[in-house]
Amino acid sequence: MVRTPLTPEERLRGERLGRLLREARGSRSMVDIARNAGISAETLRKIETGRAPTPAFFTVAALAGALGLSMDELLLRCAPEPDAVPLAG
């Protein structure tokens, strides 16, 4: 199965997610947060650095729970700016 390349917008969204997760983690250990979320520290590292810009929904939900973030907050802070969304038509 061939995976289609990510768009620049998808990569940017992944970078925003990674930055938000790093900020929310603060001084807490990557290993501890990953363990609490039920994922590997390497997976968390890839998400935080943008090397995994499109993690699975349940991975994001588990990380949000481990970090005390709401999914609404993640969406608001990681979605593109309203003026950056192309209009259909």
PDB file of N, CA, C and O in Angstrom:
ATOM      1  N   MET A   1       0.840  -1.172   0.000  1.00  0.00           N
ATOM      2  CA  MET A   1       0.000   0.000   0.000  1.00  0.00           C
ATOM      3  C   MET A   1       0.891   1.242   0.000  1.00  0.00           C
ATOM      4  O   MET A   1       1.791   1.379   0.828  1.00  0.00           O
ATOM      5  N   VAL A   2       0.626   2.120  -0.923  1.00  0.00           N
ATOM      6  CA  VAL A   2       1.396   3.350  -1.040  1.00  0.00           C
ATOM      7  C   VAL A   2       0.648   4.460  -0.314  1.00  0.00           C
ATOM      8  O   VAL A   2      -0.547   4.668  -0.527  1.00  0.00           O
ATOM      9  N   ARG A   3       1.360   5.156   0.531  1.00  0.00           N
ATOM     10  CA  ARG A   3       0.766   6.257   1.279  1.00  0.00           C
ATOM     11  C   ARG A   3       0.950   7.549   0.493  1.00  0.00           C
ATOM     12  O   ARG A   3       2.045   7.847   0.017  1.00  0.00           O
ATOM     13  N   THR A   4      -0.131   8.312   0.361  1.00  0.00           N
ATOM     14  CA  THR A   4      -0.019   9.577  -0.359  1.00  0.00           C
ATOM     15  C   THR A   4       0.788  10.562   0.477  1.00  0.00           C
ATOM     16  O   THR A   4       0.701  10.565   1.705  1.00  0.00           O
ATOM     17  N   PRO A   5       1.565  11.388  -0.189  1.00  0.00           N
ATOM     18  CA  PRO A   5       2.361  12.378   0.557  1.00  0.00           C
ATOM     19  C   PRO A   5       1.458  13.346   1.310  1.00  0.00           C
ATOM     20  O   PRO A   5       0.346  13.652   0.879  1.00  0.00           O
ATOM     21  N   LEU A   6       1.957  13.814   2.433  1.00  0.00           N
ATOM     22  CA  LEU A   6       1.207  14.785   3.227  1.00  0.00           C
ATOM     23  C   LEU A   6       1.280  16.157   2.572  1.00  0.00           C
ATOM     24  O   LEU A   6       2.274  16.518   1.941  1.00  0.00           O
ATOM     25  N   THR A   7       0.217  16.896   2.737  1.00  0.00           N
ATOM     26  CA  THR A   7       0.195  18.269   2.229  1.00  0.00           C
ATOM     27  C   THR A   7       0.985  19.160   3.186  1.00  0.00           C
ATOM     28  O   THR A   7       1.221  18.779   4.332  1.00  0.00           O
ATOM     29  N   PRO A   8       1.387  20.324   2.733  1.00  0.00           N
ATOM     30  CA  PRO A   8       2.062  21.259   3.648  1.00  0.00           C
ATOM     31  C   PRO A   8       1.192  21.592   4.861  1.00  0.00           C
ATOM     32  O   PRO A   8       1.707  21.751   5.968  1.00  0.00           O
ATOM     33  N   GLU A   9      -0.116  21.696   4.658  1.00  0.00           N
ATOM     34  CA  GLU A   9      -1.025  22.003   5.763  1.00  0.00           C
ATOM     35  C   GLU A   9      -1.038  20.874   6.793  1.00  0.00           C
ATOM     36  O   GLU A   9      -1.071  21.130   7.997  1.00  0.00           O
ATOM     37  N   GLU A  10      -1.011  19.628   6.321  1.00  0.00           N
ATOM     38  CA  GLU A  10      -0.986  18.488   7.251  1.00  0.00           C
ATOM     39  C   GLU A  10       0.317  18.463   8.045  1.00  0.00           C
ATOM     40  O   GLU A  10       0.318  18.168   9.240  1.00  0.00           O
ATOM     41  N   ARG A  11       1.405  18.769   7.387  1.00  0.00           N
ATOM     42  CA  ARG A  11       2.698  18.824   8.094  1.00  0.00           C
ATOM     43  C   ARG A  11       2.702  19.938   9.138  1.00  0.00           C
ATOM     44  O   ARG A  11       3.181  19.747  10.256  1.00  0.00           O
ATOM     45  N   LEU A  12       2.167  21.100   8.770  1.00  0.00           N
ATOM     46  CA  LEU A  12       2.094  22.223   9.700  1.00  0.00           C
ATOM     47  C   LEU A  12       1.220  21.879  10.900  1.00  0.00           C
ATOM     48  O   LEU A  12       1.570  22.205  12.034  1.00  0.00           O
ATOM     49  N   ARG A  13       0.096  21.229  10.662  1.00  0.00           N
ATOM     50  CA  ARG A  13      -0.787  20.814  11.758  1.00  0.00           C
ATOM     51  C   ARG A  13      -0.066  19.843  12.683  1.00  0.00           C
ATOM     52  O   ARG A  13      -0.216  19.921  13.902  1.00  0.00           O
ATOM     53  N   GLY A  14       0.719  18.922  12.111  1.00  0.00           N
ATOM     54  CA  GLY A  14       1.496  17.993  12.922  1.00  0.00           C
ATOM     55  C   GLY A  14       2.552  18.691  13.761  1.00  0.00           C
ATOM     56  O   GLY A  14       2.805  18.308  14.903  1.00  0.00           O
ATOM     57  N   GLU A  15       3.172  19.726  13.183  1.00  0.00           N
ATOM     58  CA  GLU A  15       4.156  20.506  13.942  1.00  0.00           C
ATOM     59  C   GLU A  15       3.481  21.247  15.091  1.00  0.00           C
ATOM     60  O   GLU A  15       4.022  21.317  16.195  1.00  0.00           O
ATOM     61  N   ARG A  16       2.303  21.798  14.830  1.00  0.00           N
ATOM     62  CA  ARG A  16       1.567  22.490  15.898  1.00  0.00           C
ATOM     63  C   ARG A  16       1.203  21.520  17.018  1.00  0.00           C
ATOM     64  O   ARG A  16       1.338  21.845  18.198  1.00  0.00           O
ATOM     65  N   LEU A  17       0.742  20.331  16.642  1.00  0.00           N
ATOM     66  CA  LEU A  17       0.385  19.330  17.648  1.00  0.00           C
ATOM     67  C   LEU A  17       1.607  18.973  18.483  1.00  0.00           C
ATOM     68  O   LEU A  17       1.529  18.943  19.711  1.00  0.00           O
ATOM     69  N   GLY A  18       2.724  18.705  17.837  1.00  0.00           N
ATOM     70  CA  GLY A  18       3.944  18.358  18.561  1.00  0.00           C
ATOM     71  C   GLY A  18       4.376  19.445  19.522  1.00  0.00           C
ATOM     72  O   GLY A  18       4.751  19.165  20.660  1.00  0.00           O
ATOM     73  N   ARG A  19       4.324  20.690  19.064  1.00  0.00           N
ATOM     74  CA  ARG A  19       4.707  21.831  19.910  1.00  0.00           C
ATOM     75  C   ARG A  19       3.768  21.949  21.109  1.00  0.00           C
ATOM     76  O   ARG A  19       4.218  22.176  22.232  1.00  0.00           O
ATOM     77  N   LEU A  20       2.473  21.794  20.872  1.00  0.00           N
ATOM     78  CA  LEU A  20       1.493  21.873  21.954  1.00  0.00           C
ATOM     79  C   LEU A  20       1.727  20.768  22.982  1.00  0.00           C
ATOM     80  O   LEU A  20       1.669  21.022  24.185  1.00  0.00           O
ATOM     81  N   LEU A  21       1.991  19.551  22.523  1.00  0.00           N
ATOM     82  CA  LEU A  21       2.227  18.441  23.450  1.00  0.00           C
ATOM     83  C   LEU A  21       3.501  18.660  24.256  1.00  0.00           C
ATOM     84  O   LEU A  21       3.534  18.381  25.455  1.00  0.00           O
ATOM     85  N   ARG A  22       4.542  19.156  23.609  1.00  0.00           N
ATOM     86  CA  ARG A  22       5.794  19.449  24.334  1.00  0.00           C
ATOM     87  C   ARG A  22       5.558  20.503  25.405  1.00  0.00           C
ATOM     88  O   ARG A  22       6.017  20.359  26.538  1.00  0.00           O
ATOM     89  N   GLU A  23       4.840  21.564  25.045  1.00  0.00           N
ATOM     90  CA  GLU A  23       4.551  22.623  26.011  1.00  0.00           C
ATOM     91  C   GLU A  23       3.721  22.094  27.172  1.00  0.00           C
ATOM     92  O   GLU A  23       3.986  22.425  28.328  1.00  0.00           O
ATOM     93  N   ALA A  24       2.723  21.278  26.872  1.00  0.00           N
ATOM     94  CA  ALA A  24       1.850  20.732  27.921  1.00  0.00           C
ATOM     95  C   ALA A  24       2.616  19.769  28.824  1.00  0.00           C
ATOM     96  O   ALA A  24       2.324  19.674  30.016  1.00  0.00           O
ATOM     97  N   ARG A  25       3.587  19.059  28.269  1.00  0.00           N
ATOM     98  CA  ARG A  25       4.372  18.118  29.067  1.00  0.00           C
ATOM     99  C   ARG A  25       5.270  18.860  30.039  1.00  0.00           C
ATOM    100  O   ARG A  25       5.516  18.380  31.146  1.00  0.00           O
ATOM    101  N   GLY A  26       5.767  20.035  29.637  1.00  0.00           N
ATOM    102  CA  GLY A  26       6.617  20.825  30.512  1.00  0.00           C
ATOM    103  C   GLY A  26       7.847  20.058  30.954  1.00  0.00           C
ATOM    104  O   GLY A  26       8.582  19.515  30.128  1.00  0.00           O
ATOM    105  N   SER A  27       8.067  20.013  32.254  1.00  0.00           N
ATOM    106  CA  SER A  27       9.252  19.336  32.788  1.00  0.00           C
ATOM    107  C   SER A  27       8.997  17.858  33.084  1.00  0.00           C
ATOM    108  O   SER A  27       9.892  17.146  33.540  1.00  0.00           O
ATOM    109  N   ARG A  28       7.784  17.411  32.825  1.00  0.00           N
ATOM    110  CA  ARG A  28       7.484  15.996  33.064  1.00  0.00           C
ATOM    111  C   ARG A  28       8.227  15.114  32.066  1.00  0.00           C
ATOM    112  O   ARG A  28       8.462  15.509  30.924  1.00  0.00           O
ATOM    113  N   SER A  29       8.581  13.952  32.501  1.00  0.00           N
ATOM    114  CA  SER A  29       9.339  13.013  31.683  1.00  0.00           C
ATOM    115  C   SER A  29       8.522  12.501  30.505  1.00  0.00           C
ATOM    116  O   SER A  29       7.341  12.178  30.637  1.00  0.00           O
ATOM    117  N   MET A  30       9.179  12.434  29.348  1.00  0.00           N
ATOM    118  CA  MET A  30       8.556  11.875  28.160  1.00  0.00           C
ATOM    119  C   MET A  30       8.155  10.421  28.421  1.00  0.00           C
ATOM    120  O   MET A  30       7.095   9.978  27.980  1.00  0.00           O
ATOM    121  N   VAL A  31       8.996   9.693  29.129  1.00  0.00           N
ATOM    122  CA  VAL A  31       8.721   8.288  29.434  1.00  0.00           C
ATOM    123  C   VAL A  31       7.465   8.163  30.299  1.00  0.00           C
ATOM    124  O   VAL A  31       6.625   7.299  30.048  1.00  0.00           O
ATOM    125  N   ASP A  32       7.333   9.015  31.312  1.00  0.00           N
ATOM    126  CA  ASP A  32       6.160   8.957  32.187  1.00  0.00           C
ATOM    127  C   ASP A  32       4.876   9.274  31.439  1.00  0.00           C
ATOM    128  O   ASP A  32       3.874   8.576  31.600  1.00  0.00           O
ATOM    129  N   ILE A  33       4.896  10.322  30.620  1.00  0.00           N
ATOM    130  CA  ILE A  33       3.701  10.696  29.862  1.00  0.00           C
ATOM    131  C   ILE A  33       3.345   9.593  28.878  1.00  0.00           C
ATOM    132  O   ILE A  33       2.175   9.229  28.755  1.00  0.00           O
ATOM    133  N   ALA A  34       4.325   9.063  28.183  1.00  0.00           N
ATOM    134  CA  ALA A  34       4.073   7.983  27.224  1.00  0.00           C
ATOM    135  C   ALA A  34       3.479   6.771  27.938  1.00  0.00           C
ATOM    136  O   ALA A  34       2.512   6.178  27.459  1.00  0.00           O
ATOM    137  N   ARG A  35       4.053   6.406  29.073  1.00  0.00           N
ATOM    138  CA  ARG A  35       3.539   5.263  29.834  1.00  0.00           C
ATOM    139  C   ARG A  35       2.093   5.508  30.242  1.00  0.00           C
ATOM    140  O   ARG A  35       1.251   4.621  30.101  1.00  0.00           O
ATOM    141  N   ASN A  36       1.797   6.709  30.749  1.00  0.00           N
ATOM    142  CA  ASN A  36       0.430   7.028  31.163  1.00  0.00           C
ATOM    143  C   ASN A  36      -0.546   6.997  29.991  1.00  0.00           C
ATOM    144  O   ASN A  36      -1.724   6.689  30.171  1.00  0.00           O
ATOM    145  N   ALA A  37      -0.063   7.315  28.797  1.00  0.00           N
ATOM    146  CA  ALA A  37      -0.915   7.308  27.609  1.00  0.00           C
ATOM    147  C   ALA A  37      -0.985   5.925  26.959  1.00  0.00           C
ATOM    148  O   ALA A  37      -1.802   5.698  26.067  1.00  0.00           O
ATOM    149  N   GLY A  38      -0.131   5.004  27.402  1.00  0.00           N
ATOM    150  CA  GLY A  38      -0.131   3.654  26.830  1.00  0.00           C
ATOM    151  C   GLY A  38       0.560   3.566  25.479  1.00  0.00           C
ATOM    152  O   GLY A  38       0.226   2.714  24.656  1.00  0.00           O
ATOM    153  N   ILE A  39       1.532   4.457  25.252  1.00  0.00           N
ATOM    154  CA  ILE A  39       2.302   4.420  24.011  1.00  0.00           C
ATOM    155  C   ILE A  39       3.780   4.373  24.366  1.00  0.00           C
ATOM    156  O   ILE A  39       4.156   4.525  25.528  1.00  0.00           O
ATOM    157  N   SER A  40       4.610   4.163  23.355  1.00  0.00           N
ATOM    158  CA  SER A  40       6.048   4.145  23.615  1.00  0.00           C
ATOM    159  C   SER A  40       6.594   5.569  23.657  1.00  0.00           C
ATOM    160  O   SER A  40       6.027   6.490  23.069  1.00  0.00           O
ATOM    161  N   ALA A  41       7.695   5.722  24.361  1.00  0.00           N
ATOM    162  CA  ALA A  41       8.360   7.025  24.417  1.00  0.00           C
ATOM    163  C   ALA A  41       8.823   7.428  23.023  1.00  0.00           C
ATOM    164  O   ALA A  41       8.821   8.614  22.695  1.00  0.00           O
ATOM    165  N   GLU A  42       9.218   6.464  22.200  1.00  0.00           N
ATOM    166  CA  GLU A  42       9.650   6.765  20.833  1.00  0.00           C
ATOM    167  C   GLU A  42       8.501   7.321  20.005  1.00  0.00           C
ATOM    168  O   GLU A  42       8.700   8.236  19.206  1.00  0.00           O
ATOM    169  N   THR A  43       7.303   6.777  20.188  1.00  0.00           N
ATOM    170  CA  THR A  43       6.141   7.307  19.477  1.00  0.00           C
ATOM    171  C   THR A  43       5.881   8.746  19.899  1.00  0.00           C
ATOM    172  O   THR A  43       5.639   9.606  19.052  1.00  0.00           O
ATOM    173  N   LEU A  44       5.928   9.015  21.196  1.00  0.00           N
ATOM    174  CA  LEU A  44       5.737  10.380  21.674  1.00  0.00           C
ATOM    175  C   LEU A  44       6.819  11.300  21.123  1.00  0.00           C
ATOM    176  O   LEU A  44       6.527  12.427  20.725  1.00  0.00           O
ATOM    177  N   ARG A  45       8.046  10.840  21.095  1.00  0.00           N
ATOM    178  CA  ARG A  45       9.154  11.638  20.562  1.00  0.00           C
ATOM    179  C   ARG A  45       8.895  11.990  19.089  1.00  0.00           C
ATOM    180  O   ARG A  45       9.117  13.128  18.676  1.00  0.00           O
ATOM    181  N   LYS A  46       8.429  11.023  18.306  1.00  0.00           N
ATOM    182  CA  LYS A  46       8.154  11.264  16.890  1.00  0.00           C
ATOM    183  C   LYS A  46       7.025  12.275  16.709  1.00  0.00           C
ATOM    184  O   LYS A  46       7.088  13.129  15.824  1.00  0.00           O
ATOM    185  N   ILE A  47       5.996  12.179  17.547  1.00  0.00           N
ATOM    186  CA  ILE A  47       4.885  13.124  17.452  1.00  0.00           C
ATOM    187  C   ILE A  47       5.354  14.520  17.846  1.00  0.00           C
ATOM    188  O   ILE A  47       5.053  15.495  17.158  1.00  0.00           O
ATOM    189  N   GLU A  48       6.085  14.617  18.945  1.00  0.00           N
ATOM    190  CA  GLU A  48       6.551  15.925  19.421  1.00  0.00           C
ATOM    191  C   GLU A  48       7.494  16.606  18.438  1.00  0.00           C
ATOM    192  O   GLU A  48       7.513  17.834  18.353  1.00  0.00           O
ATOM    193  N   THR A  49       8.265  15.836  17.704  1.00  0.00           N
ATOM    194  CA  THR A  49       9.228  16.426  16.772  1.00  0.00           C
ATOM    195  C   THR A  49       8.663  16.593  15.366  1.00  0.00           C
ATOM    196  O   THR A  49       9.348  17.110  14.483  1.00  0.00           O
ATOM    197  N   GLY A  50       7.424  16.162  15.148  1.00  0.00           N
ATOM    198  CA  GLY A  50       6.803  16.303  13.841  1.00  0.00           C
ATOM    199  C   GLY A  50       7.150  15.198  12.865  1.00  0.00           C
ATOM    200  O   GLY A  50       6.730  15.250  11.709  1.00  0.00           O
ATOM    201  N   ARG A  51       7.909  14.191  13.299  1.00  0.00           N
ATOM    202  CA  ARG A  51       8.243  13.074  12.411  1.00  0.00           C
ATOM    203  C   ARG A  51       7.058  12.141  12.219  1.00  0.00           C
ATOM    204  O   ARG A  51       7.056  11.326  11.297  1.00  0.00           O
ATOM    205  N   ALA A  52       6.049  12.251  13.081  1.00  0.00           N
ATOM    206  CA  ALA A  52       4.791  11.508  12.934  1.00  0.00           C
ATOM    207  C   ALA A  52       3.667  12.545  12.987  1.00  0.00           C
ATOM    208  O   ALA A  52       2.985  12.673  14.004  1.00  0.00           O
ATOM    209  N   PRO A  53       3.476  13.284  11.887  1.00  0.00           N
ATOM    210  CA  PRO A  53       2.550  14.420  11.917  1.00  0.00           C
ATOM    211  C   PRO A  53       1.071  14.047  11.901  1.00  0.00           C
ATOM    212  O   PRO A  53       0.218  14.909  12.114  1.00  0.00           O
ATOM    213  N   THR A  54       0.753  12.776  11.651  1.00  0.00           N
ATOM    214  CA  THR A  54      -0.653  12.375  11.624  1.00  0.00           C
ATOM    215  C   THR A  54      -0.877  11.147  12.511  1.00  0.00           C
ATOM    216  O   THR A  54      -1.209  10.073  12.010  1.00  0.00           O
ATOM    217  N   PRO A  55      -0.699  11.301  13.818  1.00  0.00           N
ATOM    218  CA  PRO A  55      -0.896  10.152  14.708  1.00  0.00           C
ATOM    219  C   PRO A  55      -2.362   9.724  14.737  1.00  0.00           C
ATOM    220  O   PRO A  55      -3.258  10.500  14.404  1.00  0.00           O
ATOM    221  N   ALA A  56      -2.584   8.496  15.136  1.00  0.00           N
ATOM    222  CA  ALA A  56      -3.940   7.944  15.219  1.00  0.00           C
ATOM    223  C   ALA A  56      -4.773   8.713  16.244  1.00  0.00           C
ATOM    224  O   ALA A  56      -4.250   9.222  17.236  1.00  0.00           O
ATOM    225  N   PHE A  57      -6.062   8.785  15.985  1.00  0.00           N
ATOM    226  CA  PHE A  57      -6.977   9.502  16.866  1.00  0.00           C
ATOM    227  C   PHE A  57      -6.842   9.041  18.310  1.00  0.00           C
ATOM    228  O   PHE A  57      -6.737   9.870  19.214  1.00  0.00           O
ATOM    229  N   PHE A  58      -6.843   7.740  18.539  1.00  0.00           N
ATOM    230  CA  PHE A  58      -6.804   7.233  19.911  1.00  0.00           C
ATOM    231  C   PHE A  58      -5.463   7.517  20.581  1.00  0.00           C
ATOM    232  O   PHE A  58      -5.402   7.641  21.804  1.00  0.00           O
ATOM    233  N   THR A  59      -4.407   7.620  19.813  1.00  0.00           N
ATOM    234  CA  THR A  59      -3.115   8.017  20.371  1.00  0.00           C
ATOM    235  C   THR A  59      -3.182   9.465  20.857  1.00  0.00           C
ATOM    236  O   THR A  59      -2.726   9.780  21.957  1.00  0.00           O
ATOM    237  N   VAL A  60      -3.749  10.334  20.036  1.00  0.00           N
ATOM    238  CA  VAL A  60      -3.894  11.742  20.417  1.00  0.00           C
ATOM    239  C   VAL A  60      -4.804  11.868  21.634  1.00  0.00           C
ATOM    240  O   VAL A  60      -4.516  12.635  22.552  1.00  0.00           O
ATOM    241  N   ALA A  61      -5.906  11.113  21.642  1.00  0.00           N
ATOM    242  CA  ALA A  61      -6.840  11.160  22.776  1.00  0.00           C
ATOM    243  C   ALA A  61      -6.154  10.688  24.053  1.00  0.00           C
ATOM    244  O   ALA A  61      -6.350  11.284  25.113  1.00  0.00           O
ATOM    245  N   ALA A  62      -5.361   9.635  23.969  1.00  0.00           N
ATOM    246  CA  ALA A  62      -4.658   9.127  25.147  1.00  0.00           C
ATOM    247  C   ALA A  62      -3.635  10.145  25.654  1.00  0.00           C
ATOM    248  O   ALA A  62      -3.495  10.338  26.861  1.00  0.00           O
ATOM    249  N   LEU A  63      -2.929  10.790  24.741  1.00  0.00           N
ATOM    250  CA  LEU A  63      -1.962  11.808  25.145  1.00  0.00           C
ATOM    251  C   LEU A  63      -2.664  13.008  25.768  1.00  0.00           C
ATOM    252  O   LEU A  63      -2.195  13.560  26.763  1.00  0.00           O
ATOM    253  N   ALA A  64      -3.778  13.407  25.186  1.00  0.00           N
ATOM    254  CA  ALA A  64      -4.535  14.525  25.757  1.00  0.00           C
ATOM    255  C   ALA A  64      -4.936  14.196  27.192  1.00  0.00           C
ATOM    256  O   ALA A  64      -4.802  15.038  28.080  1.00  0.00           O
ATOM    257  N   GLY A  65      -5.421  12.992  27.425  1.00  0.00           N
ATOM    258  CA  GLY A  65      -5.811  12.581  28.769  1.00  0.00           C
ATOM    259  C   GLY A  65      -4.631  12.575  29.728  1.00  0.00           C
ATOM    260  O   GLY A  65      -4.746  13.034  30.864  1.00  0.00           O
ATOM    261  N   ALA A  66      -3.497  12.055  29.273  1.00  0.00           N
ATOM    262  CA  ALA A  66      -2.310  11.983  30.133  1.00  0.00           C
ATOM    263  C   ALA A  66      -1.778  13.382  30.468  1.00  0.00           C
ATOM    264  O   ALA A  66      -1.153  13.579  31.510  1.00  0.00           O
ATOM    265  N   LEU A  67      -2.029  14.344  29.585  1.00  0.00           N
ATOM    266  CA  LEU A  67      -1.520  15.700  29.787  1.00  0.00           C
ATOM    267  C   LEU A  67      -2.562  16.653  30.354  1.00  0.00           C
ATOM    268  O   LEU A  67      -2.264  17.819  30.614  1.00  0.00           O
ATOM    269  N   GLY A  68      -3.785  16.161  30.548  1.00  0.00           N
ATOM    270  CA  GLY A  68      -4.838  17.016  31.092  1.00  0.00           C
ATOM    271  C   GLY A  68      -5.364  18.040  30.096  1.00  0.00           C
ATOM    272  O   GLY A  68      -5.825  19.112  30.488  1.00  0.00           O
ATOM    273  N   LEU A  69      -5.298  17.713  28.812  1.00  0.00           N
ATOM    274  CA  LEU A  69      -5.803  18.591  27.761  1.00  0.00           C
ATOM    275  C   LEU A  69      -7.132  18.051  27.246  1.00  0.00           C
ATOM    276  O   LEU A  69      -7.356  16.840  27.242  1.00  0.00           O
ATOM    277  N   SER A  70      -7.999  18.937  26.817  1.00  0.00           N
ATOM    278  CA  SER A  70      -9.240  18.492  26.195  1.00  0.00           C
ATOM    279  C   SER A  70      -9.009  18.349  24.691  1.00  0.00           C
ATOM    280  O   SER A  70      -8.140  19.005  24.117  1.00  0.00           O
ATOM    281  N   MET A  71      -9.794  17.490  24.072  1.00  0.00           N
ATOM    282  CA  MET A  71      -9.699  17.334  22.623  1.00  0.00           C
ATOM    283  C   MET A  71     -10.123  18.627  21.930  1.00  0.00           C
ATOM    284  O   MET A  71      -9.593  18.966  20.872  1.00  0.00           O
ATOM    285  N   ASP A  72     -11.064  19.341  22.512  1.00  0.00           N
ATOM    286  CA  ASP A  72     -11.481  20.627  21.940  1.00  0.00           C
ATOM    287  C   ASP A  72     -10.312  21.599  21.906  1.00  0.00           C
ATOM    288  O   ASP A  72     -10.096  22.287  20.908  1.00  0.00           O
ATOM    289  N   GLU A  73      -9.557  21.652  23.002  1.00  0.00           N
ATOM    290  CA  GLU A  73      -8.403  22.545  23.063  1.00  0.00           C
ATOM    291  C   GLU A  73      -7.376  22.174  21.998  1.00  0.00           C
ATOM    292  O   GLU A  73      -6.832  23.044  21.318  1.00  0.00           O
ATOM    293  N   LEU A  74      -7.115  20.864  21.859  1.00  0.00           N
ATOM    294  CA  LEU A  74      -6.169  20.415  20.835  1.00  0.00           C
ATOM    295  C   LEU A  74      -6.634  20.841  19.450  1.00  0.00           C
ATOM    296  O   LEU A  74      -5.842  21.339  18.650  1.00  0.00           O
ATOM    297  N   LEU A  75      -7.897  20.648  19.172  1.00  0.00           N
ATOM    298  CA  LEU A  75      -8.430  21.014  17.860  1.00  0.00           C
ATOM    299  C   LEU A  75      -8.271  22.507  17.602  1.00  0.00           C
ATOM    300  O   LEU A  75      -7.803  22.920  16.542  1.00  0.00           O
ATOM    301  N   LEU A  76      -8.667  23.308  18.584  1.00  0.00           N
ATOM    302  CA  LEU A  76      -8.585  24.756  18.415  1.00  0.00           C
ATOM    303  C   LEU A  76      -7.155  25.240  18.207  1.00  0.00           C
ATOM    304  O   LEU A  76      -6.908  26.153  17.418  1.00  0.00           O
ATOM    305  N   ARG A  77      -6.221  24.628  18.914  1.00  0.00           N
ATOM    306  CA  ARG A  77      -4.834  25.101  18.857  1.00  0.00           C
ATOM    307  C   ARG A  77      -4.024  24.498  17.711  1.00  0.00           C
ATOM    308  O   ARG A  77      -2.966  25.021  17.360  1.00  0.00           O
ATOM    309  N   CYS A  78      -4.515  23.396  17.121  1.00  0.00           N
ATOM    310  CA  CYS A  78      -3.764  22.747  16.049  1.00  0.00           C
ATOM    311  C   CYS A  78      -4.373  22.954  14.670  1.00  0.00           C
ATOM    312  O   CYS A  78      -3.703  22.745  13.658  1.00  0.00           O
ATOM    313  N   ALA A  79      -5.626  23.360  14.620  1.00  0.00           N
ATOM    314  CA  ALA A  79      -6.286  23.579  13.328  1.00  0.00           C
ATOM    315  C   ALA A  79      -5.684  24.804  12.656  1.00  0.00           C
ATOM    316  O   ALA A  79      -5.157  25.690  13.328  1.00  0.00           O
ATOM    317  N   PRO A  80      -5.763  24.854  11.339  1.00  0.00           N
ATOM    318  CA  PRO A  80      -5.235  26.038  10.649  1.00  0.00           C
ATOM    319  C   PRO A  80      -6.036  27.283  10.992  1.00  0.00           C
ATOM    320  O   PRO A  80      -7.199  27.208  11.389  1.00  0.00           O
ATOM    321  N   GLU A  81      -5.397  28.412  10.831  1.00  0.00           N
ATOM    322  CA  GLU A  81      -6.075  29.682  11.049  1.00  0.00           C
ATOM    323  C   GLU A  81      -7.229  29.788  10.065  1.00  0.00           C
ATOM    324  O   GLU A  81      -7.108  29.319   8.933  1.00  0.00           O
ATOM    325  N   PRO A  82      -8.347  30.392  10.462  1.00  0.00           N
ATOM    326  CA  PRO A  82      -9.516  30.471   9.575  1.00  0.00           C
ATOM    327  C   PRO A  82      -9.215  31.065   8.201  1.00  0.00           C
ATOM    328  O   PRO A  82      -9.778  30.613   7.205  1.00  0.00           O
ATOM    329  N   ASP A  83      -8.348  32.057   8.127  1.00  0.00           N
ATOM    330  CA  ASP A  83      -8.058  32.659   6.828  1.00  0.00           C
ATOM    331  C   ASP A  83      -7.115  31.815   5.985  1.00  0.00           C
ATOM    332  O   ASP A  83      -6.891  32.120   4.813  1.00  0.00           O
ATOM    333  N   ALA A  84      -6.553  30.743   6.576  1.00  0.00           N
ATOM    334  CA  ALA A  84      -5.644  29.876   5.842  1.00  0.00           C
ATOM    335  C   ALA A  84      -6.370  28.698   5.202  1.00  0.00           C
ATOM    336  O   ALA A  84      -5.779  27.965   4.408  1.00  0.00           O
ATOM    337  N   VAL A  85      -7.646  28.508   5.538  1.00  0.00           N
ATOM    338  CA  VAL A  85      -8.418  27.390   4.991  1.00  0.00           C
ATOM    339  C   VAL A  85      -8.925  27.782   3.618  1.00  0.00           C
ATOM    340  O   VAL A  85      -9.613  28.793   3.477  1.00  0.00           O
ATOM    341  N   PRO A  86      -8.591  26.988   2.591  1.00  0.00           N
ATOM    342  CA  PRO A  86      -9.069  27.320   1.246  1.00  0.00           C
ATOM    343  C   PRO A  86     -10.580  27.151   1.165  1.00  0.00           C
ATOM    344  O   PRO A  86     -11.147  26.229   1.751  1.00  0.00           O
ATOM    345  N   LEU A  87     -11.210  28.035   0.448  1.00  0.00           N
ATOM    346  CA  LEU A  87     -12.664  27.978   0.267  1.00  0.00           C
ATOM    347  C   LEU A  87     -12.987  27.032  -0.881  1.00  0.00           C
ATOM    348  O   LEU A  87     -12.316  27.037  -1.913  1.00  0.00           O
ATOM    349  N   ALA A  88     -14.025  26.218  -0.689  1.00  0.00           N
ATOM    350  CA  ALA A  88     -14.470  25.312  -1.749  1.00  0.00           C
ATOM    351  C   ALA A  88     -15.235  26.127  -2.789  1.00  0.00           C
ATOM    352  O   ALA A  88     -15.874  27.127  -2.462  1.00  0.00           O
ATOM    353  N   GLY A  89     -15.164  25.706  -3.990  1.00  0.00           N
ATOM    354  CA  GLY A  89     -15.991  26.410  -4.939  1.00  0.00           C
ATOM    355  C   GLY A  89     -15.423  26.457  -6.249  1.00  0.00           C
ATOM    356  O   GLY A  89     -16.021  27.027  -7.161  1.00  0.00           O
TER     357      GLY A  89
END
